[in-house]
Amino acid sequence: MPELVALDLPATPAFVAALEAVWEAGDAVFPLDPRLPRPAAARLLEVLRPARVVDGGGTVALPGGRPVEPGDALVVATSGTTGEPKGVVHTHAGVAASARAASRALAVDPARDRWVACLPLAHIGGLSVVTRALVTGTPVTVLERFDADTVERLAGRGATLVSLVATALRRTDVTGYRRVLLGGAAPPSGLPGNVVATYGMTETGSGLVYDGHPLDGAEVTVGDGAVGAEGEVLVRGPMLLRCYRDGGDPRLAGGWFPTGDAGRIDDGGRLVVFGRMAEVIVTGGEKVWPTPVEAVIGRHPDVAEVAVWKRADPEWGERVVAWVVARPGVAPPALGDLRDLVGGHLGPWAAPREVVVVARLPRTASGKVRRADLDPAPGGRVGPGAGAGDQEGD
C-alpha cells in the first residue's frame, strides 16, 4: 500500500524536489509546517501517522505509520472548527482538476507565465501554487517566507502570477503582476484590477470560486435546510477532498460539501460570503480558534480566568485579543509574556496582540463565556484608545 510521507522542510526548491520524488514513488505527501513549535508538530505527527519524515538530515521512519489509498496525493493538516488537528486527503485527480480549472480561469500560459510561491507550503493556499505549477508545467519560484521587496522585485524578472493574503497584499506593490490571487479571509474593498478574490478552503483544494463565480467544474449553492443548514454555503466539484485522514466523508446528499460559512447568491449569480458560522479568528490569513489559546494562557500563574476573542484590525484583518482576570493580589501578566507563552505552544500567529484586563468575564447561566459581550463596541474596536486596562502590541 502507498505510504504517507511527511515533509519537514522549508519552502525551497528542495521541498518541490522532495514532493515530486514522493509522488514518483507512488506515495502521498503531508507538508509539516516548519514554523510549528515542537509540541504542536509532535501532535500532528501523532494524529496523521505518516510512515516517514523527510527533513534536512534525511529520511526517518516512524512507528505506527498508516497507509493511504492508491491515487492519494496529499494530506493537508487543518484544525477544523474545534481546533483539533485533522488531515484532509486529496487525490492526484482532485489536485489536477483544481490546477487546471484555476489555470483556465487565469488564462495561464506555461511558456509566458511564472508563479511565485510565497505563502506557507503547509497550507493549501501556498501548496496549491506549487502543485498548480507542477501539474501544468508552469515555472515557479519558491520563497522560504513572504518578503514584500522580493515579491515586487520578481515581477521585474519574469514572474507574472502570485498568491497572497490580505495582509501581504497591503504591504506589496503588485502592479507588475498579470494576476494576483487573494485568499485567506474576506477581501478588502477597492482591490486593484489585477487582483482576483478567491474563496475556498483546505477541503476544496484551494480556491474554487474566483470573484464570486465558481471555476469550471465547480458548483456553489446555499443550503435551504433540506440539504445543508439554511444559509450555509455548499460546494461540490472534482477538486474536493476524498475524505479526512480518519476516513470520514463530510459530503451531504448529492455530493455537496458544507463549508461552515454563511452566504447568499446575489442577483448577478455571484457568491457573497458573510463569514464563519462557527467561531474562528482569521488574522493575517491564519486561522486561530479561541479555545486552544485560552488553554495555554490559563497556564500562566498570574491568570485566574481568560477568554479569547477578536477585534477588527486594519493591518491583520482581525486581531487575537485576550480578556484576562488576574489572580487576587498579583499584577496582570504583560502582553509580551502572553505572546511568548502562546507563540511557543501554538505558533506566533495565535499569540494575542492585545490584552484587556477585566474584573470578571460575562458568562451564561451555565457558566459559558459570552464572547459577544466581551467587547461592547459593535464590530470590535480598532487601534489605540481601547481602554485604560488594555495592552496592545504588534
KATA-V156809 format. One record per residue. N is the residue number from 1. RES is the residue in three letters. BURIAL is I if it has 16 or more other ideal C-beta (glycine too) atoms within 10 Angstrom, else O. Layout:
n->N res->RES burial->BURIAL
n->N res->RES burial->BURIAL
//
This chain:
n->1 res->MET burial->O
n->2 res->PRO burial->I
n->3 res->GLU burial->I
n->4 res->LEU burial->I
n->5 res->VAL burial->I
n->6 res->ALA burial->I
n->7 res->LEU burial->I
n->8 res->ASP burial->I
n->9 res->LEU burial->I
n->10 res->PRO burial->I
n->11 res->ALA burial->I
n->12 res->THR burial->O
n->13 res->PRO burial->O
n->14 res->ALA burial->O
n->15 res->PHE burial->I
n->16 res->VAL burial->I
n->17 res->ALA burial->O
n->18 res->ALA burial->I
n->19 res->LEU burial->I
n->20 res->GLU burial->O
n->21 res->ALA burial->O
n->22 res->VAL burial->I
n->23 res->TRP burial->I
n->24 res->GLU burial->O
n->25 res->ALA burial->O
n->26 res->GLY burial->O
n->27 res->ASP burial->I
n->28 res->ALA burial->I
n->29 res->VAL burial->I
n->30 res->PHE burial->I
n->31 res->PRO burial->I
n->32 res->LEU burial->I
n->33 res->ASP burial->O
n->34 res->PRO burial->I
n->35 res->ARG burial->O
n->36 res->LEU burial->I
n->37 res->PRO burial->O
n->38 res->ARG burial->O
n->39 res->PRO burial->O
n->40 res->ALA burial->I
n->41 res->ALA burial->I
n->42 res->ALA burial->O
n->43 res->ARG burial->O
n->44 res->LEU burial->I
n->45 res->LEU burial->I
n->46 res->GLU burial->O
n->47 res->VAL burial->O
n->48 res->LEU burial->I
n->49 res->ARG burial->I
n->50 res->PRO burial->I
n->51 res->ALA burial->I
n->52 res->ARG burial->I
n->53 res->VAL burial->I
n->54 res->VAL burial->I
n->55 res->ASP burial->O
n->56 res->GLY burial->O
n->57 res->GLY burial->O
n->58 res->GLY burial->O
n->59 res->THR burial->O
n->60 res->VAL burial->O
n->61 res->ALA burial->O
n->62 res->LEU burial->O
n->63 res->PRO burial->O
n->64 res->GLY burial->O
n->65 res->GLY burial->I
n->66 res->ARG burial->O
n->67 res->PRO burial->O
n->68 res->VAL burial->I
n->69 res->GLU burial->O
n->70 res->PRO burial->O
n->71 res->GLY burial->O
n->72 res->ASP burial->I
n->73 res->ALA burial->I
n->74 res->LEU burial->I
n->75 res->VAL burial->I
n->76 res->VAL burial->I
n->77 res->ALA burial->I
n->78 res->THR burial->I
n->79 res->SER burial->I
n->80 res->GLY burial->I
n->81 res->THR burial->O
n->82 res->THR burial->O
n->83 res->GLY burial->I
n->84 res->GLU burial->O
n->85 res->PRO burial->I
n->86 res->LYS burial->I
n->87 res->GLY burial->I
n->88 res->VAL burial->I
n->89 res->VAL burial->I
n->90 res->HIS burial->I
n->91 res->THR burial->I
n->92 res->HIS burial->I
n->93 res->ALA burial->O
n->94 res->GLY burial->I
n->95 res->VAL burial->I
n->96 res->ALA burial->I
n->97 res->ALA burial->I
n->98 res->SER burial->I
n->99 res->ALA burial->I
n->100 res->ARG burial->I
n->101 res->ALA burial->I
n->102 res->ALA burial->I
n->103 res->SER burial->I
n->104 res->ARG burial->O
n->105 res->ALA burial->I
n->106 res->LEU burial->I
n->107 res->ALA burial->O
n->108 res->VAL burial->I
n->109 res->ASP burial->O
n->110 res->PRO burial->O
n->111 res->ALA burial->O
n->112 res->ARG burial->O
n->113 res->ASP burial->I
n->114 res->ARG burial->I
n->115 res->TRP burial->I
n->116 res->VAL burial->I
n->117 res->ALA burial->I
n->118 res->CYS burial->I
n->119 res->LEU burial->I
n->120 res->PRO burial->I
n->121 res->LEU burial->I
n->122 res->ALA burial->I
n->123 res->HIS burial->I
n->124 res->ILE burial->I
n->125 res->GLY burial->I
n->126 res->GLY burial->I
n->127 res->LEU burial->I
n->128 res->SER burial->I
n->129 res->VAL burial->I
n->130 res->VAL burial->I
n->131 res->THR burial->I
n->132 res->ARG burial->I
n->133 res->ALA burial->I
n->134 res->LEU burial->I
n->135 res->VAL burial->I
n->136 res->THR burial->I
n->137 res->GLY burial->O
n->138 res->THR burial->I
n->139 res->PRO burial->O
n->140 res->VAL burial->I
n->141 res->THR burial->I
n->142 res->VAL burial->I
n->143 res->LEU burial->I
n->144 res->GLU burial->O
n->145 res->ARG burial->O
n->146 res->PHE burial->I
n->147 res->ASP burial->O
n->148 res->ALA burial->I
n->149 res->ASP burial->O
n->150 res->THR burial->O
n->151 res->VAL burial->I
n->152 res->GLU burial->I
n->153 res->ARG burial->O
n->154 res->LEU burial->I
n->155 res->ALA burial->I
n->156 res->GLY burial->O
n->157 res->ARG burial->O
n->158 res->GLY burial->O
n->159 res->ALA burial->I
n->160 res->THR burial->I
n->161 res->LEU burial->I
n->162 res->VAL burial->I
n->163 res->SER burial->I
n->164 res->LEU burial->I
n->165 res->VAL burial->I
n->166 res->ALA burial->I
n->167 res->THR burial->I
n->168 res->ALA burial->I
n->169 res->LEU burial->I
n->170 res->ARG burial->O
n->171 res->ARG burial->O
n->172 res->THR burial->I
n->173 res->ASP burial->O
n->174 res->VAL burial->I
n->175 res->THR burial->O
n->176 res->GLY burial->I
n->177 res->TYR burial->I
n->178 res->ARG burial->I
n->179 res->ARG burial->I
n->180 res->VAL burial->I
n->181 res->LEU burial->I
n->182 res->LEU burial->I
n->183 res->GLY burial->I
n->184 res->GLY burial->I
n->185 res->ALA burial->I
n->186 res->ALA burial->O
n->187 res->PRO burial->I
n->188 res->PRO burial->O
n->189 res->SER burial->O
n->190 res->GLY burial->O
n->191 res->LEU burial->I
n->192 res->PRO burial->O
n->193 res->GLY burial->O
n->194 res->ASN burial->O
n->195 res->VAL burial->I
n->196 res->VAL burial->I
n->197 res->ALA burial->I
n->198 res->THR burial->I
n->199 res->TYR burial->I
n->200 res->GLY burial->I
n->201 res->MET burial->I
n->202 res->THR burial->I
n->203 res->GLU burial->I
n->204 res->THR burial->I
n->205 res->GLY burial->I
n->206 res->SER burial->I
n->207 res->GLY burial->I
n->208 res->LEU burial->I
n->209 res->VAL burial->I
n->210 res->TYR burial->I
n->211 res->ASP burial->O
n->212 res->GLY burial->I
n->213 res->HIS burial->O
n->214 res->PRO burial->I
n->215 res->LEU burial->I
n->216 res->ASP burial->O
n->217 res->GLY burial->O
n->218 res->ALA burial->I
n->219 res->GLU burial->O
n->220 res->VAL burial->I
n->221 res->THR burial->I
n->222 res->VAL burial->I
n->223 res->GLY burial->I
n->224 res->ASP burial->O
n->225 res->GLY burial->O
n->226 res->ALA burial->O
n->227 res->VAL burial->O
n->228 res->GLY burial->I
n->229 res->ALA burial->I
n->230 res->GLU burial->O
n->231 res->GLY burial->O
n->232 res->GLU burial->I
n->233 res->VAL burial->I
n->234 res->LEU burial->I
n->235 res->VAL burial->I
n->236 res->ARG burial->I
n->237 res->GLY burial->I
n->238 res->PRO burial->I
n->239 res->MET burial->I
n->240 res->LEU burial->I
n->241 res->LEU burial->I
n->242 res->ARG burial->I
n->243 res->CYS burial->I
n->244 res->TYR burial->I
n->245 res->ARG burial->I
n->246 res->ASP burial->O
n->247 res->GLY burial->O
n->248 res->GLY burial->O
n->249 res->ASP burial->O
n->250 res->PRO burial->O
n->251 res->ARG burial->O
n->252 res->LEU burial->I
n->253 res->ALA burial->O
n->254 res->GLY burial->O
n->255 res->GLY burial->O
n->256 res->TRP burial->I
n->257 res->PHE burial->I
n->258 res->PRO burial->I
n->259 res->THR burial->I
n->260 res->GLY burial->I
n->261 res->ASP burial->I
n->262 res->ALA burial->I
n->263 res->GLY burial->I
n->264 res->ARG burial->O
n->265 res->ILE burial->O
n->266 res->ASP burial->O
n->267 res->ASP burial->O
n->268 res->GLY burial->O
n->269 res->GLY burial->O
n->270 res->ARG burial->O
n->271 res->LEU burial->I
n->272 res->VAL burial->O
n->273 res->VAL burial->I
n->274 res->PHE burial->O
n->275 res->GLY burial->O
n->276 res->ARG burial->O
n->277 res->MET burial->I
n->278 res->ALA burial->O
n->279 res->GLU burial->O
n->280 res->VAL burial->I
n->281 res->ILE burial->I
n->282 res->VAL burial->I
n->283 res->THR burial->I
n->284 res->GLY burial->I
n->285 res->GLY burial->I
n->286 res->GLU burial->I
n->287 res->LYS burial->I
n->288 res->VAL burial->I
n->289 res->TRP burial->I
n->290 res->PRO burial->I
n->291 res->THR burial->O
n->292 res->PRO burial->I
n->293 res->VAL burial->I
n->294 res->GLU burial->I
n->295 res->ALA burial->O
n->296 res->VAL burial->I
n->297 res->ILE burial->I
n->298 res->GLY burial->O
n->299 res->ARG burial->O
n->300 res->HIS burial->I
n->301 res->PRO burial->O
n->302 res->ASP burial->O
n->303 res->VAL burial->I
n->304 res->ALA burial->O
n->305 res->GLU burial->I
n->306 res->VAL burial->I
n->307 res->ALA burial->I
n->308 res->VAL burial->I
n->309 res->TRP burial->I
n->310 res->LYS burial->I
n->311 res->ARG burial->I
n->312 res->ALA burial->O
n->313 res->ASP burial->I
n->314 res->PRO burial->O
n->315 res->GLU burial->O
n->316 res->TRP burial->I
n->317 res->GLY burial->I
n->318 res->GLU burial->I
n->319 res->ARG burial->I
n->320 res->VAL burial->I
n->321 res->VAL burial->I
n->322 res->ALA burial->I
n->323 res->TRP burial->I
n->324 res->VAL burial->I
n->325 res->VAL burial->I
n->326 res->ALA burial->I
n->327 res->ARG burial->O
n->328 res->PRO burial->O
n->329 res->GLY burial->O
n->330 res->VAL burial->O
n->331 res->ALA burial->O
n->332 res->PRO burial->I
n->333 res->PRO burial->I
n->334 res->ALA burial->O
n->335 res->LEU burial->I
n->336 res->GLY burial->O
n->337 res->ASP burial->O
n->338 res->LEU burial->I
n->339 res->ARG burial->I
n->340 res->ASP burial->O
n->341 res->LEU burial->I
n->342 res->VAL burial->I
n->343 res->GLY burial->I
n->344 res->GLY burial->O
n->345 res->HIS burial->I
n->346 res->LEU burial->I
n->347 res->GLY burial->I
n->348 res->PRO burial->O
n->349 res->TRP burial->I
n->350 res->ALA burial->I
n->351 res->ALA burial->I
n->352 res->PRO burial->I
n->353 res->ARG burial->I
n->354 res->GLU burial->I
n->355 res->VAL burial->I
n->356 res->VAL burial->I
n->357 res->VAL burial->I
n->358 res->VAL burial->I
n->359 res->ALA burial->O
n->360 res->ARG burial->O
n->361 res->LEU burial->I
n->362 res->PRO burial->O
n->363 res->ARG burial->O
n->364 res->THR burial->O
n->365 res->ALA burial->O
n->366 res->SER burial->O
n->367 res->GLY burial->O
n->368 res->LYS burial->O
n->369 res->VAL burial->I
n->370 res->ARG burial->O
n->371 res->ARG burial->I
n->372 res->ALA burial->O
n->373 res->ASP burial->O
n->374 res->LEU burial->I
n->375 res->ASP burial->I
n->376 res->PRO burial->O
n->377 res->ALA burial->O
n->378 res->PRO burial->O
n->379 res->GLY burial->O
n->380 res->GLY burial->I
n->381 res->ARG burial->I
n->382 res->VAL burial->O
n->383 res->GLY burial->O
n->384 res->PRO burial->O
n->385 res->GLY burial->O
n->386 res->ALA burial->I
n->387 res->GLY burial->O
n->388 res->ALA burial->O
n->389 res->GLY burial->O
n->390 res->ASP burial->I
n->391 res->GLN burial->I
n->392 res->GLU burial->I
n->393 res->GLY burial->O
n->394 res->ASP burial->O
//
